[in-house]
Amino acid sequence: MNTANDNKANEFTQKSHTENPEGLKVNEKNITIALAGNANVGKSVVFNELTGSNQIIGNWPGKTVERAEGKLRFEGHDIKVIDLPGIYSFSTYSMEEIVSREYIAFEKPDVVINVVDASVLERNLFFTIQLKEMNVPMVVCVNQVDLAKQKGIIIDTEKLEAALGVPVVSTVAIRGEGLHELMEVATEIAFNKTKNKNTTIEYGAEVENRIKKLTELIQSKNLNLGYPSRWVAIKLLENDIEIRKLVESKSRDIVNTAYDLAREIEDIHKEPSFAVIASERYFFANQFAHGAQLQSDIKITFSERLDKLVTHRVLGYFISALVVGGLLLWTFVVGDFFSSLLTSAFGFFHPVNPQVAGPIVIILWNGAFGGIVAGVTLVLPFVIPFYLMLSLIENSGILTRVAFMMDSAMHKIGLHGKALIPMILGYGCNVPAIESTRILETRRERLLAAFAITFAPCAARTIVILGLVAVFVSVWWALALYAIDILVMFILGRIALKVVPGETSGLIMEMHTFKVPSLSVAAKQTWSRTKSLIYVVFPVYIIGSALIQGLYALGLLTPIANFLAPITVVWLGLPVIAGVVLIFGAVRKEFTLLMLVALFGTNLAAILTPIQFIILALVSMLFIPCLATLTILLREFGWKATTSIALANIITAIIVGGLFYRLIGPFV
């Protein structure tokens, strides 16, 4: 980053957080700003740059869609920023679209900042026009103007502002450029609604006349729908199911009139009314974009050359394999290095001396101490590098290319390339990965993807693999387990494809321009993903480790271990206690490692042989998913599908574990 850019970013930060620290007497008002726009336009980068670490990530009330909320102080104003899901329309085809339009209509944010990508302006303005239909106080943020310039596109923001009738600000959010001006304009609109020149776009006469007629009818009824009357009229003409149900509950006459008017539009244009209205929007999007764009000499950029290389019909597959393999190898190598350092550091601390303290104190303290050591030496060194690299890959744009290249391979298990994104996310955590299968088009595809994800080594399973195999055997055996896991996923995917009837749809997926990822944005995303793991895992490790030592000392675990011995000892070649260890691991995968540490300390090589480390890690990786994953499966797919997936996991783990024990026994 050059000095000029640093100065701009610093100027924004200083004014945002330090200017007028005592606050303003006249305009002491909390402002709420909503960020809206398509996916991959840099909206999340704008959000992260504005709010910094003052963020809360959760779900919308009663919904499974992620909600991102942050705060900042700008020129004496306390501002709440809501990052709405990336969507392309206000239809009812997805929960993200419903959440976004309901928030804007019912919560009424003071300003909506519509973030658009300067390099694909026309496509993004289709959604901008829909925002204008809602008649909300709005500012258009034309982001990534630097990438547009590389493509020979220059945006005249004044012309675009005149055409849209709303303020327009250009930014390069990843470098902090233009964000101060953006916030100045947004706060001005928030406090001076009269300056919001959000003019109405009037469509062709045959459509506009019917919109006005229906709008007047809705207004005459005083239905108090929450949405703007004109917007409701347009949605009724588009045959929006949710809006039709809402209006029908209050006035059947309006719905009947809308139906008749929509039929008139269809008779004139000989195509569905929703397609006619979409065409009207695209017409204006085209007019506005071309009127504001200045085309300069086009040069083939490095990004475009890289794009051709990554999507090459031969080299693309090697690059995709290198990306996924490199992500895992990076995690192993970096994690192993830091794990060794931290383990050495903890070597200076010693357990409680039995001659000094009583047996209860020894059990509790040594158990808790073992939990702390396990958390610090096994969780942090491996999880943080994984999430950091995953964020960099996501933000660079290469992840979507990998999904594109893997499309044909994914079809072998009844999925398309888009499913690779939830599956890679599954390497972080199965729960959000299964939720993200909603990007797939059919329930069958979602079910097949969710089934495959339950075998993906999540962060918790990775802790077990690395904590047992990478630390005590070798990094290469840990990598081998991942290769085996991919093979198992493919074989079981083929079997599931035969069991679950249906056809696989084609791949429709937007690939945004390559860009250099922001390390600060990646770091914030890494912390957002890691902190919940730290907040949950560390207390569980400390308390759970002490509790397990207590149960073991009381002899309560022995009968369970003996009952499972025919499977664990005879078939899998593991110690007797392995049965209890695997059961605890079904609650949370980290418990597999936690219990071993709690019972035998951190030097597990004293009680397990190399082959037992490998087999235990393999079975834990393939065994029944944790309770959180089973819960999300139950909610998304019902008890029958959840039971089938859980049984498939258990049977696969036992069969593969026993076979692998017999195959590699002579070589380890």
N, C-alpha and C positions, 0 to 999 in steps of 0.2 A: 504494500500500500504506500503511495507516495505522500509527500509532506502536505500537499494541498488537500488531499482527501482526508488525511489525519486531522488537519485543522478544521475542516468542515464538520467532521464527525464529533470532534471535541467541542466545537461551538454549540452543536445541537445538544450534546449531553449536559454541558454547563448551563445553558439557558433552560433546559428542561427541568433540572433538579436544584439549581441554586439561585436562579433569578427571583427576586422578590420573595425571600423565604418567609416573611411575616404574613404573606397572603394579601389579597386585595379586599378592601372593605366593600367596594361597590359590587363586584361580580363574584362574591364568595359562593360559588355554585359548583357542585360536582357535575362533571360532564361525562356522558357515556357515548363512546364512539364504537361503532360496529365496522369491522373490516369484512368486505364481501367481494367475491370475485371467483373466477374459474380456478381450477386446480393448476398448479405449476406456474403461477404468475409472479411468485415472490411474496405472496401475501403473508406467509408465516415469517419470512425474513423481516418484513416491515413490522410485524407484531413483536418479534424478538428484539429488534433494534429499539423500538419504542419503550418496551416494558422491562427489558433487561431480565433480572432475576426475580422481579416482582410478579410472578406468574402462579396461577393455580390451574392445574389440569385435572379435569374430572369428566363426568357425563352430564348431559342435559337432564333436568328433572324428569324422571319417568321414561327416559330414552337411553339407548345404548350408544348414541353418537357422542363422540368426544367433544368436550367443551373446553376451550382455552380462554382464560380471563387474566388480564394483567392490569397493572396500575402504573401511572407516572405522574409527576408534578411538572406542569409546564406553565411558566410565567404566572405563577400564583394560583393556578387552577389544579385541583385534584381530578385527574381524568382516569376513568375506567375504560379499558379497551377490550372488546369482545371479538375474538377471531372466529368468524362463522365458517362452517365447513366449505371447502371448495366445491362449487356446483356450477352447472351450465345453464340452468333454467329454474323457474319457480313452479315446476310441474309437481305431480304427486307420485312420481316414479320411484323415489327413494326417500328414506327417512331424513337424510341430510337436507334435501330440498324443502321438506315440510318444516323441519326445525328452523331453517333460515328464514323462510317467509313468515312463520308465526312469530319469531322473535322480532323481526322488523315491524310487523303490523301491530302486535299487541304490546310489546315492551317499549316501542317507540324510542329508539336511541336518538340522542340529540343530533347526531350526524352519522351518516353512512359513508365510509370511504370505500369507493369502488376501485380496487386495484386491478389494473389491466396490464398486459404484456405489450410493450411498444412494438415488438417485432411481429406480432400477430394481432394487430389492433382490430381489424375488421371482425375476426372471430370472437374476440372478447367483447366488442361493443353490442353484440346480440344480447348479452346478459345486462349490459348497461341500460339498454332500452327498456328491458323488463323492470329494472329498478326505477326508472323514470315513470313507468306506468303506476308504480306504487306511490308516486308523488312524495318522496321522502327528502329531507334535507341532505344533500349529497355533494361530495367532492370526488372527482375522478383523479386517481393517482396513476399516471402513466409511468410504470416502472420498467426497469431494465432498458433504458434508452441507450445505454452503452452497447448492449448486444444488438439493438436495432441498427445503430450506426455502423457496426461491423458488417451488417447485411446491406448497407447502402440506404437505410431508411432513416429519415429525420422527421420528427413529429413537430408540427407547428401547433403548439398548445393553445395559442390565441384563437386560431381558426377552429380548432376542435371545441374550445370553450364556447365560441359563438354559435356553433352548430348544435351543441348539446344543451346549451342554456344552463350549464352548471359550471362551477369553478374547476379548472384542470391544472394539476401540478405534476411536473416531471421529476422522477427520482431515479437514483441508483441505490436502492435500499441496502444492498450488501456492503456499500462503502459509506452509508449514512448521508449521501448527497440528496438534498432536497427535502429531507424529513422535517427540518425546522420550518421551512416555508409551508409544508403540508399541514403541520400542526397549527401554524398561525391561521391559515385559511379555515381549517376545521373549527377551531375555537371561535373565530369570527362568525362563521355560519351558525354555530350553536347559540351564541348570544344575540345575534342579529338575524332573526329568521327572514326579515324582509330582504336581506341581501341574497337569499337563496332564490335564484332565478330559474327554478326548475320548471321550464315551460312544458306544455303538453305537446306530444308529437301526434299529429293528426295523420291517420292513414288514408288510403284511397277512399273515394266517396262511397263506394258500395259497401265497404267495411265500416268506415267512420260513421256514416249516418245511422247504422244499426247499433253501433256502440253507444252513440249519444242517446238514441231512443231508449235503449235498455237501461242506461245510466239514469236517465230522468225517471223511469218507472221505479227503479230501486230507491232513488232518493225520495220519491213521493210516498213510499211505504214506511219510511223511517224504521228500518229493520234493525239497526244497530248491530251490524255484522262484525265490526272491528276492522275490516279491510276497507280501503277506499272504494267508493261506489263504481268509479270507472274501471278500476282493476277487477272488481267482481264481475262487471259486465263482460269484460274481455275474457275472463276465465270461463264464464258460462258459455260464451260463444265457442270457446275452445273445447267445451264439454269436459272440463275439469271435474272429476268425480267427487272429490272432497268438497269443493265449493258448491257443487250442485246439491249435495246432501245437506250442507249447511243452510243454503237458501230454501230448499224444499221444506225443511222443518219449520220455516217461518212463513213462506208464501209460495204456494203451488203455482199461482198465476205467473209469477216472474219466470219460473223454470219453463213453463209451457211457452211463454213468449220468447224466451231465449232459444228454445228448441226450434221454433218457427223461423226466427231470424237467422239462425245458423243454417237451416235448410235453404233459405233464400240465397245466402252467400255461396253455398255449395252448388246450387243450381246455376248461378252466374259463372262460377269458375270451374265447375266440373271436377272438383277435388274437395277433400274434407276441409271443414272450416278451420280446424287447428293448423292445417298445412298452409292455408291462405294467410292466416294471421302471422305465422312464422315467416312466410315469404315477405310480408310487409316489413317485419322487423329486419330481416336480412337486407332488404332494399335500402333502408335508412342506415344500417350499419355500414353497408358498402359506400353509400354517399358520404357519410361523415368521415370514414377512414380515408378514402381517396382524396377528399377535400383538404385533409389535414396532413397528408403524407407528402414529403418531398423526396424523390428518388435520386440518389447520387450514383456514382459509378459502383457497380457491384464487383466485389472481389471475393474469391473463394477463400474463406477464412479457415484458420486452423481447426476450429470447431467442426466445420463441415467436412474437412478431410478426415478428422477423427471419427465423425459419425459414419462415414462410408467404411472406414476400417472396422469399426466395432460391429457393424451390421453386414459385413462381408459374408457371403454364403459359405465360405470355408473358414477364414481366419476368425470370423465372429464367434464361432463355437469355442475355439481355443481361448479367445479373450474372455468369454463368459465363464469358462471353467477356471481360468486364472483369477477372475474377480472373486468368485465364490471360494475357491481354494485359498486364494491369498488372504481373504477375510479371516478364514479359520486359522491359517498358518500364522498370520500376524497375531491373532489372539493367543495362540499357544506359545509362540516364542517370547513375546513381550510379557505375557502372563507368567510364564515359567521363570523369567528373569527376576521380575519383581517379587514373585512368590518366594524364591530362594533368598532374596535379600531380607524380606520380612520374617521368614522362618529363622534365619540366622539372628536377626534382632531379638526375636522372642526367646532365643536359646539362653539369653542372660537371665530370664525369669525361671523360677523353679516352683514346683507344686508345694503345697503345705506339708511340713514335716509331720508324720504320724505321731512322733513322740511329743510334739508340742500341742497339737489340737486333737479334739475328740473325733470319733468316726463320722458323726453327722456333718461336722464342719469340713472334714476332709472330702466327703462325698460331694457336698454342695459347692465348696470352693473350687476343687479340682475340676468338677464338671463344668462350672461356669467359666473357669479359666480356659478350659479346652474349647468351649464355645467361642470365646473371644478370639483365640488363636486361629480357629478354623475360619471364622468370619473374615478376619483381617488378611490371612495368608492365602485363602482359597477363593473368596468371593471378589474382593476388590481388584486383585491383580489381573483376573481374567475377564470379569464382566465389563469393567470400565473400558479397556481397549476394544472389546467387541462392539459396544454401543457407539464408541467414538468413530470407529472406522465405518460402521454401518451408516451413521449419520452423514459422513463425508461422501459415501457412495450414493446415498439417496439424493443429496443436494446437488451433486455434480451432474446428474441426469443419466448416469451409466446404468443404474438399476433397471430403468424402463427398457433400455436396449438389451440388457441381459434377458429380460422377460420376453422381448420380441424374438430374440434368437432361440430361446428355449421353447417357443410355441409348438413346433413340430414334435419335439421330444415329449412335451407335456400331453400332447394329444394321444400318446401311447397309453396314458392312464386316464383317458377320458376328460382331460382338462385342456385349457389353452394357456398361452404364455403369461397372461395376466395373473393366473393363480400362483405363479412363482413368487410374486411379491408377498402375499400372505404367508407362503411357506418359508421364505427367508426371514420374515418377521417372526415366524415361529421359533427361529433359533434364538430370539430374544425372550419371548414369552408366548406360550400357546394361547393364552386367553385373548389378548388383543388380536392375535393372528387369526383366530377363528372368527372373531367379530368382523375383521376386515374382509372375510370371504364375501361379504355383502356386495363387494364390487363385481362379483360374478353374476351372470345373468339368470341362471336357473337354480332351483333348489337342489337338483341332482348334482350340478357342478359344485355348489357350496358344500354339499354333504361329502362328495369325493375329496374335495380339498381339505375339509376339516378332518376327515379320516387320515389323510396323509400327514397333516400337521401334528396329529397326536404322536407320531413317531419322530418328529423333528426334535433334535436335542436342544431344548430351551436353555436359558441361562442357568436354571437350577440343575438340569441334567448335565450341562457343561461343567458345572462346579464339581459334580460327582466324577465325570470322566477325567477331568484334569487333575482333581484332587487325588484320585486313585491311580490313574494310569500315567498321565504326563509326569506327575511328581515322583511316583515310585517305580515305574517301569521305563517308559520313554515317550517322547513327543510323537514318535513315528507310530507307535502302537495306538496312541490316542487318535492320530489321523486315520489309521486303519479302521478304527471303530466308526468314524464318521463315514468312511467309504462303504463299510458294511451296512450302515444305517440307510444310506441312499439306495443301495441295492435292494434292501428289504422293502423300502418304501415303493420302489418301482414294481417289484414282484407283487406285493399286496395291492398296489394300485391297479395292476392288470387284472387281478382276481376280482377286486371290487367293481371294476368296469363291467365284468361279465354278470355280476350279481345284481347291480343296480341298473335297471333298464333306462333307456333314453338315448338322445343324441347330443353330441358336443357342438356348441355354437362356435362361430368364428371369432377371431380376435379383432376388437376395435379398441384402440388405445392411443392416447396422445403422448408423443415423445417431445418434451420441451428441449430447448437448445442446451447444448453442453455449456457448462460454466464452471469457473473455479469456485469450489465450495468455500464458504466462510467458516474459518476455524472457530470463531466466537459463537456463531449460530450452532455449529455442530457440538460445541462444548455445552451450550445451554440445553440442547436436545438430549445430550448424553446424561447430564445431571438430572433432567426431568425424568428420564427413564430409569436412572440408577437409584435415585433417592428413595423411591418407594420400596425398592428391593432392600436397601440398607435399613430403612425404618422398620421393615417387617422381619428381615432375615436376622439381623443382629440380636434383637430381643429374643427371637425364637431360638437362636443358637445358644444364647447364654442360659435362658430359663430351661429350654428343652434339654440341654446337655446335662444340667444338674438333675433334672427330673429323671432322665433315663438312667443315670448312675444310681439314683435312689431305688428305682424299680429293679435294676439288676442286682443291687446289694440285697434286696428283700427276696430274691429268687422268683419273682413273678413272671419273668420272661422265659425261663427255662422250659416249662410245659409246652408253650407255643412253639418254641424252636424245635423240640423233640418231635412234635406232631408233624411238622413240615420237613423233617429230615429226609424222608424218602426222595423228595424232589430236590431239596437244596444240597444234600450231601451225596446221595447215590447218583442222581442224574446230572446235576450241575457241578459236582466236585467242589462245593464250597463248605466252609465251616458250618457247624450246627446253628450258630447264632444268625446266619444269613437270612433265614426265614423271617425272623422278627425284624431284621433290618429292612427287608423289602416291603413288609407291611407298613412300617413307619414311613417308608419312602413314598407310599401311595397317598399319604396325607400331603406332604410336600417333598419334592424330590431331594432337597438338601438334607432331609432327615436321614437318608441312607448314609451319607458321610458323617453327619452330625452324631448319629448313634455310635458308629465305630470309634469316632474321636472321644465321645463321652465315656465309652466302656474301656478303651484300650490306650487312650492318649494319642498324640499326633504321630508317633513313630509306628505306623501301621505295618511296616515291613516286618515287624517282630511277630505278627500273628497271621499275615497273609503271604502266600507265595505269589510270584509274578503272574502265573496263569490265573490264580484266584482273583487278583486285582482286575485283570482283563475281563473275566467272565462276569464278575459282580457288576462292573461298570456297564457291560453289554446288556445284561438282563435288566438293570435299573433303567437304562436308556430306552428299552423296548417295552418295559412293564407298564401296567395300567397308569394312565395320566393322573396327575394330582387332583385333589378334590375341586380346586378352582376351575380346572379345565373341564372336569365332568359336569360341574354346575353350569358353565356356559354352553356346553353341548346339550344339556337337558333343556335349557331355555330356548336354544336356537332350533333344535331338531326333535325334541321329545324323548320320552324314556326308552322307546323301542330302539331307535338309532343309537342312543347313548349306551344302552346295554350291549348292543352288538359290537360297537367300537371298543368298549372296555374288555369284553371277552376276547376279541381279536387281538388286542394288545397283550393280554395275559398269556394266551395260548402261544402267540408268536414268540414272546420272550422266553418261555420255557423250552419250546422246541429248538429255536435258534441257539439259545444258550447251551443246551446239552450237546447239540451237534458240533458247535464251535469248540467246546471243551475237548471233544474227542478228536477233532481235526487238528487243532494247534498244540495239543498236549505234547507231542513228541518234539516240537520246535521251540518251546518256551522253557 
